[in-house]
Amino acid sequence: MTHRDTADVLVVGAGAAGLAAALFCARMLRGARIVCVDGAKSVGAKILVSGGGRCNVTNREVTEQDFWGGDRRFIRNVLRAYPASRATAFFAELGVPLHEEEGGKFFPDSNSARTVLDALLRGLKESGAALELSARVERLERTEHGFVVLTRQGITYDASAVVLATGGRSLPKTGSDGAGYAFARALGHGYIETTPALVPLVLGPTSRSAPTVHTNPSTPTVHMNPTAAWHAKLSGVAHQVAVSVRSDGAPPVRLEGAMLWTHFGVSGPVILNASRHWLRARAERRQAAVLLHLVPATFTELERWLQDEQRDHPRALVRNVIATRLPASVADAWVNASGIEAATTLAHLARDARRTLIASLLETPLAVIDSRGYNYAEVTAGGIPLGEVDPATMESRVCPGLYLIGEILDVDGRIGGFNFQWAWSSAWVAANAIAGKLRA
Protein backbone atom coordinates (compact mmCIF):
# COMPACT_ATOMS: atom_id res chain seq x y z
CA MET A 1 0.00 0.00 0.00
CA THR A 2 1.47 3.35 -1.04
CA HIS A 3 0.87 6.70 0.56
CA ARG A 4 2.10 10.23 -0.28
CA ASP A 5 2.84 12.86 2.33
CA THR A 6 4.42 16.31 2.38
CA ALA A 7 6.86 17.99 4.73
CA ASP A 8 8.46 21.39 4.92
CA VAL A 9 11.43 19.70 6.58
CA LEU A 10 12.13 15.97 6.58
CA VAL A 11 14.75 14.77 9.05
CA VAL A 12 16.16 11.34 8.20
CA GLY A 13 17.36 9.60 11.37
CA ALA A 14 16.02 9.87 14.90
CA GLY A 15 19.24 9.66 16.89
CA ALA A 16 20.55 12.49 19.06
CA ALA A 17 21.24 14.86 16.15
CA GLY A 18 18.02 14.02 14.29
CA LEU A 19 15.72 14.42 17.28
CA ALA A 20 17.36 17.71 18.21
CA ALA A 21 17.17 19.02 14.64
CA ALA A 22 13.47 18.18 14.33
CA LEU A 23 12.72 19.74 17.71
CA PHE A 24 14.69 22.91 16.92
CA CYS A 25 13.05 23.25 13.49
CA ALA A 26 9.54 22.83 14.91
CA ARG A 27 10.18 25.45 17.57
CA MET A 28 11.56 27.93 15.06
CA LEU A 29 8.90 27.26 12.40
CA ARG A 30 5.60 27.21 14.22
CA GLY A 31 2.90 25.78 11.97
CA ALA A 32 5.34 24.17 9.55
CA ARG A 33 5.20 20.45 8.85
CA ILE A 34 8.32 18.91 10.39
CA VAL A 35 8.70 15.14 10.06
CA CYS A 36 11.45 12.96 11.54
CA VAL A 37 11.62 9.42 10.10
CA ASP A 38 13.57 6.41 11.27
CA GLY A 39 13.65 2.78 10.20
CA ALA A 40 13.67 1.42 13.76
CA LYS A 41 10.59 0.44 15.75
CA SER A 42 11.90 2.45 18.70
CA VAL A 43 14.49 5.23 18.74
CA GLY A 44 17.35 6.41 20.90
CA ALA A 45 19.18 3.10 21.33
CA LYS A 46 22.57 4.78 21.10
CA ILE A 47 21.53 7.43 23.61
CA LEU A 48 20.42 4.74 26.04
CA VAL A 49 23.74 2.85 25.99
CA SER A 50 25.98 5.92 26.06
CA GLY A 51 28.00 6.81 29.14
CA GLY A 52 27.42 3.42 30.71
CA GLY A 53 23.67 3.95 30.47
CA ARG A 54 23.90 7.42 32.04
CA CYS A 55 24.40 9.55 28.88
CA ASN A 56 27.27 12.03 29.08
CA VAL A 57 25.30 14.88 27.48
CA THR A 58 28.14 17.38 27.02
CA ASN A 59 31.26 18.76 28.69
CA ARG A 60 32.01 21.92 30.64
CA GLU A 61 34.24 23.22 27.86
CA VAL A 62 34.05 22.03 24.27
CA THR A 63 36.37 23.40 21.58
CA GLU A 64 37.61 22.32 18.18
CA GLN A 65 40.72 20.92 19.91
CA ASP A 66 38.56 18.11 21.28
CA PHE A 67 37.84 16.80 17.79
CA TRP A 68 39.61 15.10 14.92
CA GLY A 69 38.70 14.59 11.28
CA GLY A 70 38.12 17.53 8.98
CA ASP A 71 38.96 21.23 9.16
CA ARG A 72 38.98 22.38 12.78
CA ARG A 73 37.99 25.90 11.74
CA PHE A 74 34.72 24.44 10.47
CA ILE A 75 34.19 22.61 13.77
CA ARG A 76 35.02 25.75 15.77
CA ASN A 77 32.42 27.83 13.91
CA VAL A 78 29.68 25.28 14.53
CA LEU A 79 30.51 24.87 18.22
CA ARG A 80 30.63 28.62 18.80
CA ALA A 81 27.19 29.03 17.26
CA TYR A 82 25.72 26.66 19.85
CA PRO A 83 28.19 26.13 22.73
CA ALA A 84 27.97 23.68 25.60
CA SER A 85 26.39 26.31 27.86
CA ARG A 86 23.39 26.50 25.54
CA ALA A 87 23.10 22.73 25.49
CA THR A 88 22.98 22.53 29.29
CA ALA A 89 20.36 25.30 29.35
CA PHE A 90 18.36 23.45 26.68
CA PHE A 91 18.22 20.28 28.76
CA ALA A 92 17.37 22.20 31.92
CA GLU A 93 14.47 23.73 30.03
CA LEU A 94 13.39 20.22 28.96
CA GLY A 95 13.30 19.23 32.63
CA VAL A 96 16.67 17.46 32.71
CA PRO A 97 18.97 19.15 35.23
CA LEU A 98 22.61 18.16 34.80
CA HIS A 99 25.54 17.82 37.16
CA GLU A 100 29.26 17.96 36.47
CA GLU A 101 31.63 15.09 37.16
CA GLU A 102 35.35 14.46 36.75
CA GLY A 103 36.81 15.77 33.53
CA GLY A 104 34.02 18.32 33.06
CA LYS A 105 31.50 15.66 32.03
CA PHE A 106 27.82 16.54 32.39
CA PHE A 107 25.31 13.82 33.25
CA PRO A 108 21.59 14.03 34.07
CA ASP A 109 20.90 14.23 37.79
CA SER A 110 18.86 11.04 37.43
CA ASN A 111 22.01 9.24 36.22
CA SER A 112 19.80 7.60 33.62
CA ALA A 113 20.06 7.98 29.85
CA ARG A 114 16.35 7.22 29.66
CA THR A 115 15.69 10.64 31.22
CA VAL A 116 17.51 12.33 28.33
CA LEU A 117 15.74 10.34 25.62
CA ASP A 118 12.30 10.78 27.19
CA ALA A 119 12.85 14.53 27.46
CA LEU A 120 13.82 14.79 23.79
CA LEU A 121 10.80 12.75 22.71
CA ARG A 122 8.49 14.75 24.96
CA GLY A 123 9.91 18.02 23.66
CA LEU A 124 9.52 16.81 20.08
CA LYS A 125 5.86 15.96 20.64
CA GLU A 126 5.15 19.27 22.35
CA SER A 127 6.83 21.16 19.50
CA GLY A 128 4.34 19.72 17.01
CA ALA A 129 6.88 17.77 14.96
CA ALA A 130 5.90 14.31 13.76
CA LEU A 131 7.98 11.22 14.49
CA GLU A 132 7.46 8.35 12.07
CA LEU A 133 9.01 5.03 13.11
CA SER A 134 9.47 1.83 11.09
CA ALA A 135 9.90 4.16 8.11
CA ARG A 136 13.20 3.14 6.56
CA VAL A 137 14.29 5.47 3.76
CA GLU A 138 15.37 3.62 0.62
CA ARG A 139 15.73 6.43 -1.88
CA LEU A 140 16.35 10.16 -1.75
CA GLU A 141 16.01 12.20 -4.94
CA ARG A 142 16.47 15.87 -5.72
CA THR A 143 13.68 17.50 -7.75
CA GLU A 144 13.11 20.94 -9.19
CA HIS A 145 11.16 22.02 -6.10
CA GLY A 146 12.80 20.04 -3.35
CA PHE A 147 13.15 16.33 -2.59
CA VAL A 148 11.27 13.10 -2.97
CA VAL A 149 11.97 10.58 -0.21
CA LEU A 150 10.75 7.01 -0.55
CA THR A 151 10.49 4.54 2.33
CA ARG A 152 10.46 0.75 2.29
CA GLN A 153 6.94 0.85 3.76
CA GLY A 154 5.60 2.58 0.63
CA ILE A 155 5.32 6.13 1.98
CA THR A 156 6.64 8.86 -0.32
CA TYR A 157 7.45 12.28 1.12
CA ASP A 158 7.69 15.51 -0.86
CA ALA A 159 9.97 17.76 1.18
CA SER A 160 11.27 21.28 0.75
CA ALA A 161 14.39 20.56 2.84
CA VAL A 162 16.00 17.34 3.99
CA VAL A 163 18.30 16.88 7.00
CA LEU A 164 20.53 13.81 6.89
CA ALA A 165 21.12 12.72 10.50
CA THR A 166 21.65 9.04 9.83
CA GLY A 167 24.80 8.68 11.94
CA GLY A 168 27.79 6.54 11.00
CA ARG A 169 28.53 2.83 11.33
CA SER A 170 29.25 2.54 15.05
CA LEU A 171 27.07 0.24 17.16
CA PRO A 172 25.15 -1.18 14.15
CA LYS A 173 22.72 -2.98 16.48
CA THR A 174 21.28 0.44 17.30
CA GLY A 175 20.45 1.00 13.63
CA SER A 176 23.60 2.77 12.42
CA ASP A 177 24.32 1.00 9.14
CA GLY A 178 25.93 3.80 7.12
CA ALA A 179 22.96 4.17 4.75
CA GLY A 180 23.23 7.95 4.89
CA TYR A 181 26.60 7.88 3.13
CA ALA A 182 24.99 6.29 0.07
CA PHE A 183 22.21 8.90 0.03
CA ALA A 184 24.73 11.74 0.19
CA ARG A 185 26.96 10.21 -2.48
CA ALA A 186 24.00 9.72 -4.81
CA LEU A 187 23.34 13.45 -4.51
CA GLY A 188 26.91 14.34 -5.49
CA HIS A 189 28.87 14.20 -2.26
CA GLY A 190 32.31 12.71 -1.80
CA TYR A 191 33.19 10.20 0.87
CA ILE A 192 36.13 9.64 3.19
CA GLU A 193 36.49 5.94 4.02
CA THR A 194 35.26 5.32 7.54
CA THR A 195 36.84 3.47 10.45
CA PRO A 196 35.68 2.76 13.99
CA ALA A 197 36.69 5.33 16.63
CA LEU A 198 36.54 5.33 20.42
CA VAL A 199 36.96 1.56 20.31
CA PRO A 200 39.00 -0.94 22.38
CA LEU A 201 42.18 -2.32 20.78
CA VAL A 202 43.11 -5.97 20.35
CA LEU A 203 46.63 -7.11 21.21
CA GLY A 204 48.21 -10.09 19.50
CA PRO A 205 50.86 -12.65 20.48
CA THR A 206 54.52 -11.83 19.88
CA SER A 207 57.85 -13.54 20.47
CA ARG A 208 59.01 -14.53 23.95
CA SER A 209 62.48 -13.23 23.18
CA ALA A 210 64.17 -10.98 25.71
CA PRO A 211 63.73 -7.21 25.49
CA THR A 212 66.07 -5.44 23.11
CA VAL A 213 67.55 -2.27 24.56
CA HIS A 214 68.98 0.58 22.53
CA THR A 215 71.28 2.31 24.98
CA ASN A 216 71.54 5.77 23.53
CA PRO A 217 72.37 7.55 26.81
CA SER A 218 70.06 10.46 26.04
CA THR A 219 66.93 8.51 25.05
CA PRO A 220 67.27 4.81 25.78
CA THR A 221 64.38 2.69 24.53
CA VAL A 222 63.32 -0.89 24.96
CA HIS A 223 61.20 -3.16 22.80
CA MET A 224 59.22 -5.49 25.03
CA ASN A 225 57.88 -8.71 23.58
CA PRO A 226 55.07 -9.96 25.80
CA THR A 227 52.87 -12.91 24.92
CA ALA A 228 49.13 -12.72 24.40
CA ALA A 229 48.67 -14.15 27.90
CA TRP A 230 50.55 -11.16 29.31
CA HIS A 231 47.66 -8.72 28.94
CA ALA A 232 45.12 -11.45 29.75
CA LYS A 233 46.77 -11.97 33.14
CA LEU A 234 46.33 -8.27 33.84
CA SER A 235 42.67 -8.30 32.77
CA GLY A 236 40.55 -6.01 34.94
CA VAL A 237 43.45 -3.83 36.10
CA ALA A 238 43.01 -0.10 35.40
CA HIS A 239 45.56 2.66 35.95
CA GLN A 240 46.70 6.04 34.65
CA VAL A 241 49.10 5.99 31.69
CA ALA A 242 50.16 7.98 28.65
CA VAL A 243 49.88 6.54 25.16
CA SER A 244 51.53 7.72 21.94
CA VAL A 245 50.49 6.87 18.40
CA ARG A 246 53.28 7.35 15.89
CA SER A 247 52.59 6.87 12.20
CA ASP A 248 54.31 7.60 8.92
CA GLY A 249 53.61 11.04 7.52
CA ALA A 250 51.86 12.41 10.62
CA PRO A 251 53.00 14.12 13.82
CA PRO A 252 52.94 11.87 16.89
CA VAL A 253 49.84 12.01 19.06
CA ARG A 254 50.32 11.71 22.83
CA LEU A 255 47.32 11.19 25.11
CA GLU A 256 46.91 10.67 28.85
CA GLY A 257 44.22 8.98 30.89
CA ALA A 258 43.02 5.74 32.41
CA MET A 259 43.75 2.44 30.66
CA LEU A 260 42.06 -0.90 31.31
CA TRP A 261 43.73 -4.25 30.61
CA THR A 262 41.32 -6.83 29.18
CA HIS A 263 41.31 -10.46 28.06
CA PHE A 264 41.54 -9.30 24.41
CA GLY A 265 43.87 -6.33 24.80
CA VAL A 266 43.38 -2.83 26.14
CA SER A 267 40.52 -0.39 26.67
CA GLY A 268 39.72 2.61 28.86
CA PRO A 269 39.41 6.30 27.91
CA VAL A 270 43.01 6.84 26.79
CA ILE A 271 42.93 3.79 24.51
CA LEU A 272 39.54 4.72 23.07
CA ASN A 273 40.88 8.16 22.21
CA ALA A 274 44.05 6.70 20.70
CA SER A 275 42.22 4.08 18.64
CA ARG A 276 41.09 6.42 15.86
CA HIS A 277 44.68 7.51 15.15
CA TRP A 278 45.95 3.94 14.76
CA LEU A 279 42.91 2.93 12.69
CA ARG A 280 43.10 5.98 10.42
CA ALA A 281 46.78 5.29 9.73
CA ARG A 282 45.99 1.69 8.87
CA ALA A 283 43.10 2.73 6.60
CA GLU A 284 45.49 5.05 4.78
CA ARG A 285 48.10 2.27 4.41
CA ARG A 286 50.54 3.98 6.77
CA GLN A 287 52.69 2.17 9.31
CA ALA A 288 51.67 3.00 12.87
CA ALA A 289 52.74 2.05 16.38
CA VAL A 290 51.03 2.44 19.74
CA LEU A 291 53.51 3.11 22.55
CA LEU A 292 52.70 2.77 26.22
CA HIS A 293 54.29 5.13 28.78
CA LEU A 294 53.71 3.78 32.28
CA VAL A 295 55.52 6.40 34.36
CA PRO A 296 55.41 10.17 33.70
CA ALA A 297 59.13 10.93 34.00
CA THR A 298 62.34 11.21 32.02
CA PHE A 299 64.97 8.48 31.89
CA THR A 300 67.31 10.55 34.07
CA GLU A 301 64.61 11.15 36.69
CA LEU A 302 63.70 7.47 36.92
CA GLU A 303 67.30 6.35 37.07
CA ARG A 304 68.09 8.84 39.83
CA TRP A 305 65.02 7.65 41.76
CA LEU A 306 66.03 3.99 41.50
CA GLN A 307 69.61 4.79 42.47
CA ASP A 308 68.36 6.66 45.55
CA GLU A 309 66.15 3.69 46.43
CA GLN A 310 69.12 1.34 45.99
CA ARG A 311 71.14 3.43 48.41
CA ASP A 312 68.39 3.87 50.99
CA HIS A 313 66.63 0.48 50.74
CA PRO A 314 69.11 -2.05 49.33
CA ARG A 315 67.15 -5.06 50.66
CA ALA A 316 63.84 -4.02 49.07
CA LEU A 317 62.59 -6.20 46.22
CA VAL A 318 62.69 -4.49 42.85
CA ARG A 319 59.09 -5.53 42.16
CA ASN A 320 57.91 -3.93 45.43
CA VAL A 321 59.68 -0.65 44.71
CA ILE A 322 58.19 -0.43 41.20
CA ALA A 323 54.79 -1.26 42.72
CA THR A 324 54.91 2.05 44.62
CA ARG A 325 54.29 3.76 41.25
CA LEU A 326 52.15 1.13 39.49
CA PRO A 327 49.57 -1.52 40.34
CA ALA A 328 51.43 -4.52 41.80
CA SER A 329 50.39 -6.87 38.98
CA VAL A 330 51.61 -4.43 36.33
CA ALA A 331 54.88 -3.88 38.20
CA ASP A 332 55.40 -7.66 38.37
CA ALA A 333 54.73 -8.03 34.64
CA TRP A 334 57.24 -5.34 33.68
CA VAL A 335 59.93 -6.55 36.05
CA ASN A 336 59.54 -10.10 34.75
CA ALA A 337 59.48 -9.03 31.08
CA SER A 338 62.66 -7.04 31.69
CA GLY A 339 64.44 -10.26 32.65
CA ILE A 340 64.62 -9.52 36.38
CA GLU A 341 63.85 -12.37 38.78
CA ALA A 342 60.98 -11.77 41.21
CA ALA A 343 63.29 -12.25 44.25
CA THR A 344 65.87 -9.70 43.05
CA THR A 345 66.63 -6.96 45.58
CA LEU A 346 67.80 -3.46 44.71
CA ALA A 347 71.26 -4.35 45.99
CA HIS A 348 71.51 -7.05 43.34
CA LEU A 349 69.99 -5.03 40.48
CA ALA A 350 72.68 -4.69 37.84
CA ARG A 351 73.13 -1.46 35.92
CA ASP A 352 72.07 -2.93 32.56
CA ALA A 353 69.00 -4.59 34.08
CA ARG A 354 68.07 -1.32 35.77
CA ARG A 355 68.32 0.59 32.52
CA THR A 356 66.31 -2.04 30.66
CA LEU A 357 63.54 -1.76 33.23
CA ILE A 358 63.56 2.03 33.20
CA ALA A 359 63.37 2.16 29.43
CA SER A 360 60.46 -0.28 29.38
CA LEU A 361 58.55 1.78 31.95
CA LEU A 362 59.02 4.87 29.82
CA GLU A 363 58.08 3.34 26.49
CA THR A 364 56.78 -0.10 25.54
CA PRO A 365 55.28 -0.85 22.10
CA LEU A 366 51.87 -2.49 22.31
CA ALA A 367 51.33 -5.33 19.84
CA VAL A 368 48.10 -3.90 18.40
CA ILE A 369 46.69 -6.10 15.63
CA ASP A 370 43.14 -4.78 15.34
CA SER A 371 40.26 -3.03 17.07
CA ARG A 372 37.05 -4.60 18.30
CA GLY A 373 35.28 -3.04 15.32
CA TYR A 374 32.09 -1.10 14.81
CA ASN A 375 30.14 -3.35 17.18
CA TYR A 376 32.09 -1.84 20.08
CA ALA A 377 32.93 1.60 18.66
CA GLU A 378 31.24 4.62 20.18
CA VAL A 379 31.62 6.76 17.05
CA THR A 380 32.73 6.64 13.43
CA ALA A 381 35.73 8.44 11.96
CA GLY A 382 35.55 9.56 8.32
CA GLY A 383 32.39 10.25 6.34
CA ILE A 384 31.20 13.20 4.26
CA PRO A 385 34.01 15.77 3.74
CA LEU A 386 33.52 19.04 5.61
CA GLY A 387 34.62 21.03 2.58
CA GLU A 388 31.34 20.09 0.89
CA VAL A 389 29.22 21.65 3.66
CA ASP A 390 28.71 25.28 4.68
CA PRO A 391 29.65 25.61 8.39
CA ALA A 392 27.32 28.59 8.81
CA THR A 393 24.26 26.57 7.79
CA MET A 394 25.24 22.86 7.56
CA GLU A 395 23.77 23.01 4.05
CA SER A 396 25.37 20.98 1.30
CA ARG A 397 27.47 22.97 -1.13
CA VAL A 398 26.74 20.45 -3.89
CA CYS A 399 23.01 19.86 -3.29
CA PRO A 400 21.05 22.92 -2.12
CA GLY A 401 18.32 22.13 0.39
CA LEU A 402 20.20 19.14 1.81
CA TYR A 403 21.62 19.53 5.32
CA LEU A 404 24.11 17.15 6.95
CA ILE A 405 24.59 16.95 10.70
CA GLY A 406 26.10 14.77 13.40
CA GLU A 407 28.18 11.65 12.89
CA ILE A 408 27.63 11.38 9.12
CA LEU A 409 30.26 14.10 8.70
CA ASP A 410 34.03 13.67 8.92
CA VAL A 411 34.12 14.76 12.56
CA ASP A 412 34.79 12.61 15.63
CA GLY A 413 35.44 13.84 19.14
CA ARG A 414 37.28 12.40 22.09
CA ILE A 415 35.45 10.64 24.89
CA GLY A 416 33.70 12.86 27.43
CA GLY A 417 30.45 14.18 25.94
CA PHE A 418 32.05 15.91 22.96
CA ASN A 419 30.31 13.87 20.26
CA PHE A 420 26.91 14.59 21.79
CA GLN A 421 27.76 18.29 21.82
CA TRP A 422 28.61 18.03 18.12
CA ALA A 423 25.16 16.55 17.57
CA TRP A 424 23.38 19.38 19.44
CA SER A 425 25.50 22.13 17.83
CA SER A 426 25.27 20.91 14.23
CA ALA A 427 21.54 20.27 14.65
CA TRP A 428 20.91 23.80 15.90
CA VAL A 429 22.97 25.42 13.15
CA ALA A 430 21.05 23.48 10.50
CA ALA A 431 17.65 24.22 12.07
CA ASN A 432 18.42 27.91 12.40
CA ALA A 433 19.47 28.11 8.75
CA ILE A 434 16.43 26.15 7.53
CA ALA A 435 14.08 28.34 9.55
CA GLY A 436 15.57 31.50 8.09
CA LYS A 437 15.39 30.13 4.56
CA LEU A 438 11.80 28.90 4.78
CA ARG A 439 10.58 32.07 6.47
CA ALA A 440 12.18 34.10 3.70
C-alpha positions, -999 to 999 in steps of 0.1 A, spaced: 0 0 0 15 33 -10 9 67 6 21 102 -3 28 129 23 44 163 24 69 180 47 85 214 49 114 197 66 121 160 66 148 148 91 162 113 82 174 96 114 160 99 149 192 97 169 206 125 191 212 149 162 180 140 143 157 144 173 174 177 182 172 190 146 135 182 143 127 197 177 147 229 169 131 232 135 95 228 149 102 255 176 116 279 151 89 273 124 56 272 142 29 258 120 53 242 96 52 204 88 83 189 104 87 151 101 115 130 115 116 94 101 136 64 113 137 28 102 137 14 138 106 4 158 119 25 187 145 52 187 173 64 209 192 31 213 226 48 211 215 74 236 204 47 260 237 29 260 260 59 261 280 68 291 274 34 307 237 40 305 239 74 320 244 95 289 273 120 291 253 149 275 281 174 270 313 188 287 320 219 306 342 232 279 341 220 243 364 234 216 376 223 182 407 209 199 386 181 213 378 168 178 396 151 149 387 146 113 381 175 90 390 212 92 390 224 128 380 259 117 347 244 105 342 226 138 350 258 158 324 278 139 297 253 145 305 249 182 306 286 188 272 290 173 257 267 198 282 261 227 280 237 256 264 263 279 234 265 255 231 227 255 230 225 293 204 253 294 184 235 267 182 203 288 174 222 319 145 237 300 134 202 290 133 192 326 167 175 327 190 191 352 226 182 348 255 178 372 293 180 365 316 151 372 354 145 368 368 158 335 340 183 331 315 157 320 278 165 324 253 138 333 216 140 341 209 142 378 189 110 374 220 92 362 198 76 336 201 80 298 164 72 297 157 106 312 175 123 283 157 103 256 123 108 272 129 145 275 138 148 238 108 127 227 85 148 250 99 180 237 95 168 201 59 160 206 51 193 223 68 212 195 43 197 170 69 178 150 59 143 138 80 112 145 75 84 121 90 50 131 95 18 111 99 42 81 132 31 66 143 55 38 154 36 6 157 64 -19 163 102 -17 160 122 -49 165 159 -57 137 175 -77 131 209 -92 112 220 -61 128 200 -34 131 163 -26 113 131 -30 120 106 -2 108 70 -6 105 45 23 105 8 23 69 8 38 56 26 6 53 61 20 66 89 -3 74 123 11 77 155 -9 100 178 12 113 213 7 144 206 28 160 173 40 183 169 70 205 138 69 211 127 105 217 90 98 248 87 119 278 65 110 285 28 113 292 25 151 271 2 172 251 -12 142 227 -30 165 213 4 173 204 10 136 236 28 124 243 10 91 259 38 71 230 42 48 232 80 49 266 79 31 250 63 1 222 89 0 247 117 2 270 102 -25 240 97 -48 233 135 -45 269 143 -55 289 142 -23 323 127 -18 332 102 9 361 96 32 365 59 40 353 53 75 368 35 104 357 28 140 367 53 166 365 53 204 370 16 203 390 -9 224 422 -23 208 431 -60 203 466 -71 212 482 -101 195 509 -126 205 545 -118 199 578 -135 205 590 -145 239 625 -132 232 642 -110 257 637 -72 255 661 -54 231 675 -23 246 690 6 225 713 23 250 715 58 235 724 75 268 701 105 260 669 85 250 673 48 258 644 27 245 633 -9 250 612 -32 228 592 -55 250 579 -87 236 551 -100 258 529 -129 249 491 -127 244 487 -141 279 505 -112 293 477 -87 289 451 -115 298 468 -120 331 463 -83 338 427 -83 328 405 -60 349 435 -38 361 430 -1 354 456 27 360 467 60 346 491 60 317 502 80 287 499 65 252 515 77 219 505 69 184 533 73 159 526 69 122 543 76 89 536 110 75 519 124 106 530 141 138 529 119 169 498 120 191 503 117 228 473 112 251 469 107 288 442 90 309 430 57 324 437 24 307 421 -9 313 437 -43 306 413 -68 292 413 -105 281 415 -93 244 439 -63 248 434 -28 261 405 -4 267 397 26 289 394 63 279 430 68 268 429 38 245 395 47 231 409 82 222 441 67 207 422 41 186 411 64 159 447 75 151 459 39 148 429 29 127 431 60 104 468 53 97 460 17 89 431 27 66 455 51 48 481 23 44 505 40 68 527 22 93 517 30 129 527 21 164 510 24 197 535 31 225 527 28 262 543 51 288 537 38 323 555 64 344 554 102 337 591 109 340 623 112 320 650 85 319 673 105 341 646 112 367 637 75 369 673 64 371 681 88 398 650 76 418 660 40 415 696 48 425 684 67 455 661 37 464 691 13 460 711 34 484 684 39 510 666 5 507 691 -21 493 671 -51 507 638 -40 491 626 -62 462 627 -45 429 591 -55 422 579 -39 454 597 -7 447 582 -4 412 548 -13 427 549 20 446 543 38 413 522 11 395 496 -15 403 514 -45 418 504 -69 390 516 -44 363 549 -39 382 554 -77 384 547 -80 346 572 -53 337 599 -65 361 595 -101 348 595 -90 311 627 -70 317 644 -103 326 646 -95 364 639 -124 388 610 -118 412 633 -122 442 659 -97 430 666 -70 456 678 -35 447 713 -43 460 715 -70 433 700 -50 405 727 -47 378 731 -15 359 721 -29 326 690 -46 341 681 -13 358 683 6 325 663 -20 307 635 -18 332 636 20 332 634 22 294 605 -3 294 585 18 320 590 49 298 581 33 265 568 -1 255 553 -8 221 519 -25 223 513 -53 198 481 -39 184 467 -61 156 431 -48 153 403 -30 171 371 -46 183 353 -30 153 321 -11 148 301 -33 172 321 -18 201 329 16 187 312 46 202 316 68 170 327 66 134 357 84 120 355 96 83 324 102 63 312 132 43 340 158 37 335 190 56 346 210 26 313 201 9 292 216 37 287 253 47 297 256 84 273 286 88 243 266 78 252 229 76 238 230 40 254 210 13 275 230 -11 267 205 -39 230 199 -33 211 229 -21 183 221 4 202 191 18 216 195 53 241 171 69 246 170 107 261 148 134 282 117 129 276 114 91 303 141 87 340 137 89 341 148 126 348 126 156 354 138 191 373 124 221 354 106 249 337 129 274 305 142 259 321 159 230 303 139 203 269 146 218 278 183 218 286 180 181 252 165 176 234 194 194 255 221 178 253 209 142 215 203 146 209 238 159 230 254 132 211 235 105 177 242 121 184 279 124 195 281 87 164 262 75 141 283 95 156 315 81 154 301 46 118 289 48 106 321 65 122 341 37 
